[in-house]
Amino acid sequence: MATTTGSRTTDRPWLGQWNSTVTSYYLLVGATGLLLVIGLVMVFSSSTVTSIAAGDPAWAEGLKQARFALIGVPLAVVATRIPVRWYRRMAWPALVAAVALQSLTLVPALARGAGGNVGWIYLGGGFSLQPAEISKLALAVWLGFVLGRKQHLLGSWGHALVPAVPGSLLVLGLVMAGNDLGTVLVIAGLVAGALWVAGAPSRLLALGAAAGAFVVGYFFVYGNANRMERILTVYNGCADVQDQCYQSLHGLWGLGTGGLFGVGLGASREKWRYLPEAHNDFIYAIIGEELGLLGTLLVLALFAVLGVAMARVVRRHPDPFVKITTAAVACWIVGQAFLNIGVVVGVFPVIGVPLPLVSAGGSALIATLVALGMVISFARDEPGAAEAFAARGGVVRRSLTVLGRGRSRAR
């Protein structure tokens, strides 16, 4: 029978070291690193044919993604070392900068579109930026700051609404102006997660969900024939395999072809220009084809690990700012992952959201890495984590000293 000593681990002794004060940190670092490696490998593999067809070297798209990773990883490392108080100080400046960048998508001379969405700004030299990815990160930090400061007042609708809801609607409105439904849904989930963890009234959340569903349904779906066809294709059967359900069918065929172990890395048939966006929105189908069911389950499990790790940070950290910001990031990254996977397996209609850390795309990769670096910083600040890291560092130093003495004696 387990004894009760006030420690979290003594209630569940079978967990042992798996439930230590640094578990969240290692889960976050491990899952993020593995997903990044899988993403780089699969972008290289899935983009070779399209790169050659565009007149570029086979490794062009993969090398481009690797360059973005070389930018994002150092920024993530820096983010892991920034104290919590500095994130609070950056909340308002980050939101103002994100809104300013998002507003540039409304400037015709700078705006760039893809797939009917106008969500990029041209920077010159062949480079572009997707401000919505920066807006996700800035909004998560800002919501953590404004909601965390007045958490004890959030039972009042006035305090729960202002300024969190107007600020969120401003960002959502700018993204909606670019007609990017997928990103709108992800940001809405981020806001809902932050409000939920902050303790906003449940009736407010229900009202917001109903209003959001009406706006999306009326303005984004009902008046858009293309989106209506996508929805009907998923939930009402496929009438034309060469039109609206073409991409979904080829994604499912890729998953089915892979079987249990896959056809082998680089041996995908769907990437031969049969499956649109094979290296981006539908990269999960290529993972299933080349690495099989085991590969897809591994990716799914790693996102589940990220979710569990961030839930641990929310539960264990005493700071309301950390709790709310982490919840917002979790709803963004894990929610977007399951939305992307749901599209590929045919549960949701095609709405064009990438798989975080895995799909090609520089803005998304860098913003996601920085966001996870920030959450890792929060995990390092969990109660008892600093002491645990200091103790482990001492053990490592003592071990190296013993090894050094042994070598000296051997000489």
C-alpha positions in Angstrom: 0.0 0.0 0.0 1.4 3.4 -1.0 2.3 5.8 1.8 1.3 9.4 1.9 4.2 11.8 2.4 3.0 14.9 0.6 5.0 14.0 -2.5 3.2 13.5 -5.8 5.2 10.3 -6.6 4.6 8.5 -3.4 0.9 8.2 -4.2 1.8 6.4 -7.4 5.2 4.6 -6.6 5.0 2.6 -9.9 5.7 5.8 -11.8 9.1 6.2 -10.1 11.4 8.6 -12.1 8.8 8.9 -14.8 6.9 11.4 -12.6 9.7 13.5 -11.4 9.9 17.3 -11.3 11.8 17.4 -14.7 9.5 14.9 -16.6 7.7 17.7 -18.4 11.0 19.1 -19.6 12.3 15.9 -21.0 9.0 14.9 -22.6 8.8 18.3 -24.4 12.4 18.2 -25.6 12.2 14.6 -26.7 8.9 14.8 -28.6 9.8 18.1 -30.2 13.2 16.8 -31.4 11.8 13.6 -32.8 9.0 15.3 -34.6 11.5 17.8 -36.1 13.8 15.0 -37.3 10.8 13.1 -38.8 9.6 16.2 -40.5 12.9 17.1 -42.1 13.4 13.5 -43.4 9.8 13.3 -44.8 10.0 16.8 -46.4 13.2 15.6 -48.2 11.5 12.4 -49.2 8.1 13.7 -50.3 9.3 16.8 -52.2 11.9 15.2 -54.6 9.6 14.7 -57.5 7.9 18.1 -57.4 11.3 19.8 -57.0 12.6 18.1 -60.1 9.4 18.9 -62.0 10.0 22.6 -61.1 13.5 22.5 -62.6 15.3 22.4 -59.2 17.6 19.8 -57.7 15.8 16.9 -56.0 16.8 18.1 -52.6 15.8 21.8 -53.0 12.6 21.8 -50.9 14.2 19.6 -48.2 17.3 21.8 -48.0 15.0 24.9 -47.7 13.2 23.3 -44.8 16.6 22.4 -43.2 17.6 26.0 -43.4 14.5 27.1 -41.6 15.2 24.5 -38.9 18.7 26.0 -38.5 17.0 29.3 -37.8 14.3 27.9 -35.6 16.3 25.6 -33.4 18.7 28.3 -32.1 15.7 30.6 -31.5 14.0 27.8 -29.6 17.1 27.3 -27.5 17.2 31.0 -26.6 13.5 30.8 -25.8 14.2 28.0 -23.3 16.5 30.3 -21.4 14.3 33.4 -21.2 12.8 33.9 -17.7 9.0 33.9 -17.3 9.0 37.6 -16.3 10.4 38.6 -19.6 7.7 36.8 -21.5 5.2 38.9 -19.5 7.0 42.1 -20.5 6.9 41.1 -24.2 3.1 40.4 -24.2 1.8 43.8 -25.4 4.7 44.6 -27.8 4.4 41.1 -29.3 0.7 41.5 -30.0 1.1 45.0 -31.5 3.9 43.7 -33.8 1.8 40.7 -34.8 -1.2 42.8 -35.6 1.0 45.2 -37.6 2.4 42.3 -39.6 -1.0 40.7 -40.1 -2.3 44.0 -41.4 0.3 43.9 -44.2 -1.6 41.0 -45.8 -4.2 43.6 -46.7 -1.7 45.7 -48.7 -1.9 44.5 -52.3 1.7 45.4 -53.1 3.0 43.1 -50.3 0.3 40.4 -50.0 0.7 37.0 -51.6 -1.9 34.3 -51.9 -2.0 30.5 -52.3 -5.0 28.2 -52.7 -7.5 31.0 -52.5 -6.0 32.3 -49.2 -4.2 35.6 -48.9 -2.0 35.1 -45.9 1.6 35.8 -46.9 3.6 39.0 -47.3 6.5 39.2 -49.7 9.9 40.2 -48.2 11.9 40.3 -51.4 14.6 38.0 -52.6 12.2 35.2 -53.0 11.3 35.0 -49.4 7.8 35.4 -47.9 6.4 35.4 -44.4 3.1 34.1 -43.0 2.2 36.6 -40.2 -0.6 34.3 -38.8 2.0 32.0 -37.4 3.6 34.8 -35.5 0.1 36.0 -34.4 -0.6 32.6 -32.9 2.5 32.9 -30.6 1.9 36.5 -29.8 -1.8 35.9 -29.0 -1.0 33.0 -26.7 1.5 35.1 -24.7 -0.8 38.1 -24.6 -3.8 36.1 -23.5 -1.7 34.5 -20.7 -0.7 38.0 -19.5 -4.1 39.8 -19.6 -6.1 36.8 -18.3 -3.5 35.8 -15.7 -3.5 39.3 -14.1 -7.2 39.3 -13.5 -7.9 35.6 -13.0 -9.6 36.2 -9.7 -12.1 38.5 -11.5 -12.9 36.3 -14.4 -16.2 35.2 -12.9 -17.5 38.6 -14.1 -18.4 38.7 -17.8 -17.0 42.2 -18.1 -13.5 41.2 -16.9 -13.6 38.0 -18.9 -14.5 39.9 -22.1 -12.2 42.9 -21.9 -9.6 43.1 -23.2 -9.1 39.4 -24.1 -12.1 39.0 -26.5 -11.6 42.3 -28.4 -7.9 41.6 -28.9 -8.6 38.1 -30.1 -11.3 39.2 -32.4 -8.9 41.8 -33.9 -6.4 39.0 -34.8 -9.1 36.7 -36.0 -10.7 39.4 -38.1 -7.4 40.2 -39.9 -6.8 36.5 -40.6 -10.4 36.1 -41.8 -9.9 38.9 -44.2 -7.4 36.7 -46.0 -10.0 33.9 -46.3 -7.9 31.4 -44.4 -10.5 29.2 -42.6 -8.1 26.6 -41.4 -5.9 29.2 -39.5 -9.1 30.9 -38.2 -10.2 27.6 -36.6 -6.8 27.0 -35.0 -6.6 30.5 -33.5 -10.2 30.1 -32.3 -9.2 26.9 -30.5 -6.2 28.7 -29.0 -8.4 31.4 -27.6 -10.9 28.9 -26.3 -8.2 26.9 -24.5 -6.8 30.1 -22.9 -10.2 31.2 -21.7 -11.1 27.8 -20.4 -7.9 27.3 -18.3 -8.2 30.9 -17.1 -11.6 30.1 -15.6 -13.9 32.2 -17.8 -17.6 31.5 -17.3 -18.8 28.5 -19.1 -21.8 30.3 -20.5 -19.5 32.9 -22.1 -17.5 30.1 -23.8 -20.8 28.4 -25.0 -22.0 31.8 -26.3 -18.7 32.4 -28.0 -18.7 28.9 -29.6 -22.2 29.4 -30.9 -21.4 32.8 -32.3 -18.2 31.5 -33.9 -20.0 28.6 -35.5 -22.6 30.9 -37.0 -20.0 33.3 -38.4 -17.9 30.5 -39.9 -20.9 28.6 -41.2 -22.6 31.6 -42.8 -19.7 33.7 -44.0 -17.1 31.0 -44.7 -19.1 28.0 -45.8 -22.6 28.8 -46.8 -21.6 31.4 -49.3 -18.6 29.5 -50.6 -19.5 26.8 -53.2 -16.0 25.2 -53.0 -16.1 24.7 -49.3 -19.7 23.4 -49.4 -18.6 20.8 -51.9 -15.7 19.7 -49.8 -17.9 19.2 -46.8 -20.5 17.3 -48.8 -17.8 15.2 -50.3 -16.7 14.0 -46.8 -20.1 13.6 -45.2 -22.3 12.9 -48.1 -20.3 10.6 -50.4 -17.9 11.3 -53.3 -19.5 12.0 -56.7 -16.5 13.0 -58.8 -13.1 11.3 -58.0 -11.3 13.7 -60.3 -12.5 16.9 -58.6 -13.4 17.7 -55.0 -12.5 14.3 -53.5 -9.4 13.8 -55.6 -6.9 14.9 -52.9 -8.7 13.1 -50.1 -8.9 9.8 -52.0 -5.2 9.9 -52.9 -4.4 10.6 -49.3 -6.4 7.6 -48.2 -4.8 5.5 -50.9 -1.4 6.5 -49.7 -2.2 5.5 -46.2 -3.7 2.2 -47.3 -0.8 1.3 -49.6 1.7 1.6 -46.8 0.2 -1.3 -44.8 1.9 -2.0 -41.4 5.5 -1.3 -42.3 5.3 0.9 -45.3 6.7 0.6 -48.9 10.0 2.1 -47.7 11.5 5.5 -47.2 11.6 7.4 -50.5 9.5 4.8 -52.3 6.1 6.6 -52.3 4.0 6.4 -55.4 1.6 9.2 -54.5 4.4 11.8 -54.3 4.8 11.4 -58.1 2.5 14.3 -58.5 -0.6 12.3 -57.8 -1.2 13.7 -54.3 -1.3 17.5 -54.2 0.6 19.2 -51.3 2.4 15.9 -50.5 5.2 17.7 -48.7 2.9 20.1 -46.9 -0.8 19.6 -45.8 -0.8 15.9 -46.8 2.6 14.8 -45.6 0.9 12.5 -43.1 -0.3 10.4 -46.0 3.2 10.1 -47.3 4.4 9.0 -43.8 1.7 6.3 -43.8 2.7 5.2 -47.3 6.5 5.1 -46.7 6.7 4.2 -43.0 3.4 2.4 -42.7 0.9 2.3 -39.8 3.8 2.2 -37.3 5.1 5.4 -38.7 1.8 7.2 -38.5 1.2 5.9 -34.9 4.6 7.1 -33.9 3.8 10.6 -35.1 0.4 10.5 -33.4 2.0 9.3 -30.2 4.6 12.1 -30.2 1.9 14.7 -30.5 0.0 13.0 -27.6 3.3 13.2 -25.6 3.5 16.9 -26.3 -0.1 17.3 -25.1 0.5 15.3 -21.9 3.7 17.3 -21.2 2.0 20.7 -21.6 -0.9 19.5 -19.5 1.6 18.6 -16.8 3.0 22.2 -17.0 -0.5 23.6 -16.7 -1.3 21.4 -13.7 2.0 21.7 -11.8 3.1 25.4 -12.4 1.7 27.9 -9.8 1.8 30.9 -12.1 -1.5 31.7 -13.9 0.4 33.4 -16.8 2.3 30.1 -17.4 -0.8 28.0 -17.1 -2.9 30.0 -19.6 -0.1 30.6 -22.1 0.8 26.9 -22.1 -2.8 25.9 -22.5 -3.1 28.2 -25.5 0.1 26.8 -27.1 -1.2 23.2 -26.5 -4.5 23.9 -28.1 -2.7 25.5 -31.1 -0.1 22.9 -31.8 -1.8 19.7 -30.7 -5.2 20.9 -31.9 -3.7 21.8 -35.3 -2.0 18.4 -35.5 -5.2 16.4 -35.0 -7.1 18.7 -37.4 -4.5 18.0 -40.1 -4.5 14.3 -39.4 -8.3 14.3 -39.3 -8.3 15.8 -42.8 -5.9 13.2 -44.2 -7.8 10.3 -42.8 -11.1 11.7 -44.1 -12.8 12.7 -40.9 -12.8 16.4 -41.7 -13.0 18.2 -45.1 -9.8 19.6 -46.7 -9.2 23.0 -45.1 -5.5 23.5 -45.6 -3.6 23.4 -42.3 -0.1 22.0 -42.1 1.2 19.4 -39.6 3.2 21.2 -37.0 7.0 20.5 -37.0 6.5 18.0 -39.9 5.0 19.8 -42.9 7.1 22.1 -45.1 6.9 25.8 -44.3 9.3 28.2 -42.7 7.1 30.6 -40.8 5.1 27.7 -39.2 8.2 25.7 -38.3 10.1 28.7 -36.7 7.0 29.9 -34.8 6.2 26.4 -33.5 9.8 25.8 -32.4 9.9 29.2 -30.5 6.5 28.4 -28.9 7.7 25.0 -27.7 11.0 26.6 -26.5 8.9 29.0 -24.4 6.9 26.1 -22.9 10.2 24.3 -22.2 11.3 27.4 -20.3 8.1 27.1 -18.3 8.8 23.5 -17.6 12.3 24.4 -16.3 10.6 26.8 -13.9 8.2 24.1 -12.4 8.5 23.8 -8.6 11.5 21.7 -7.8 12.8 21.6 -11.4 15.7 24.0 -10.9 16.9 22.1 -7.9 16.7 18.8 -9.8 18.7 20.2 -12.7 21.3 21.5 -10.3 21.6 18.2 -8.5 21.9 16.3 -11.8 24.5 18.7 -13.0 26.5 18.0 -9.8 26.2 14.3 -10.4 27.6 14.7 -14.0 30.5 16.8 -12.7 31.3 14.3 -10.0 31.2 11.4 -12.5 33.5 13.3 -14.9 35.9 14.0 -12.0 36.0 10.3 -11.1 36.6 9.3 -14.7 39.4 11.8 -15.0 41.1 10.5 -11.8 40.8 6.9 -13.2 42.5 7.9 -16.4 45.3 9.7 -14.5 46.0 6.6 -12.4 46.0 4.4 -15.5 48.7 6.6 -16.9 
